[in-house]
Amino acid sequence: MEAGPRDSSPADAEPPGPGAMGGGPLDAGPPVEPHELRPQRKLRLWQLAPIVVLGALGSLMFAFPLAFEPGGSSGAVVSMLGLLLCGCAAGWGVMAARRVGHTWPGLPARGSDRRPDWRVVALYTLVVCTLVVLAVWRVARLR
């Protein structure tokens, strides 16, 4: 009886050579580009929703007493509470963004050995302090 193709074992079969079926390095096709295996780190909806809600609520509480200037003395209190909520939402947003790896423009990435440039830090500090002083001054003028 002759051994047919079914009777031959895989151990008896000789593997094809490098040029036999296009398996050589020259016939590999287009180069394979590496892909990142980890998912991109980005802010998720459950992180953004409370930040957006707090920011919107705080800005409404801050803006309405300033826009309509009610006759009572509660306008300044409500405005300061709105300013506080806006500040909390902004801080929460900055911390969430930093946690996923985002940085402020001009500042080094988290975990890098570079030090931040003092001029960029001074500019950010100046802008934030100016906004806080203007907001507190506006609320103080309600009285």
N, C-alpha and C positions, 0 to 999 in steps of 0.2 A: 504494500500500500504506500502510495506516495504521500508525503507531508504537504498538505495544502496551506494556504495562507492562514487558516484558523489554527493549524497545529503548531506553527512556529511561535516560540515564546519571545517576549520583549527583550530578554537577556541575549538571545541569539542575534537579534537584529542589530545591524551596525548603525550608529548614529550618522546622520548626513554630515558631510564635510562643510567647511565654512562657505563655500560657494555653491553648494548643492541647491538649496531652495531659497536663496536670497537672504540667508540668515547672517551674512557677513557684515562687518562694520561699515563697509562702503554702501551697502544696500539697506541701511537702517531706516531710510525715509527722512522726513523732516526732523530737525532737532526738537527734542522734548523740552519744553520750558518748565522750570520748577514752579510749583504752586504752593502757596502758604497753606499748611494743614490746619492751623488754628483759625477759628472764625475771627472776623474783624471785630475789634472792640469798639462798640458804639453805644450811645445812650439808648436805653430801652424805653418803651412807653411807660412802664411803671415807675421809672426814674424821672421822666419828664412831666408826667401829669401833675403830681403835687407841686412841682416847681412853677409850672405855668399857672395853676389855679391860685397859689399863694401870691404870685406876682400880679395877676389880674385883680384879685381881691384887694391887695395892698394899694395898687395904683388907683383903683376906683375910690377907695377910702381916702387916699391922699388928694385926689383931683377934685372930687365933688365939693368938699368944704372950701377948697381954695377957689373954685370957680364961682360958687354961689354965695360964699361968705354969709352963713346964717347969722341971725341976730344974737343967738345964744352963745355962751362961752364954750360950748362943747365942740365947736368947729376946730379949734386948735388941738384938742385932745384926739379927736378922730383923725385929723391929719397926721399927727405924730404917730399914732398907732398904724396908719396906712404906710407911713414912711418906714416904720420898723418892720412891717410885714414885707415891704418891697426889699429892704435890706436883707432880711432873712432868706427870701426867695433867691436873691442874687447870690448870696453866700452859698446856699445849698446847691445852686446851679454850678457855681465855680468848683465846688468840691466834687460834685458828681462828674463833671467834665474832666477834672484832674484824675479822678479814680480810673477812668477809662483810657487815660493817656493823652488827653488834649492839653496843650499849654497855651499861654498867652503869647501873642506875636512879640517877637524880640527876646523872649526868655528861653533858656535851654530846656530841652526835654527832660522829663523826670527820669532820674537814674543816671543821667550823664554826668561826667566829671567837670563839665564847664560851669563856671560861675556866671550868674546873671550880670549884665552890664548895669552899672549903677545909674546911668542916665535913663535907661528904660524904666527901672524901678522908681526913680524920682519922678518921671513923667506920669506913670500910673498913679503914684501917691498924690501928686498934685491934682490930677483930674478928679480922683475920688474925693479928696478933701474939698475941692472947689464945689463939687456937686452937693456934698453934705452941708457945707456952709450956706449955699444958696437955698437949699430946701429948708433948713432950720430957720434961716432968716425970713423966708416967705411965710412959714407957719407962725413965727413970732409976730409978724405984722398983722395977723388976724386979730390980735387982742387990742 
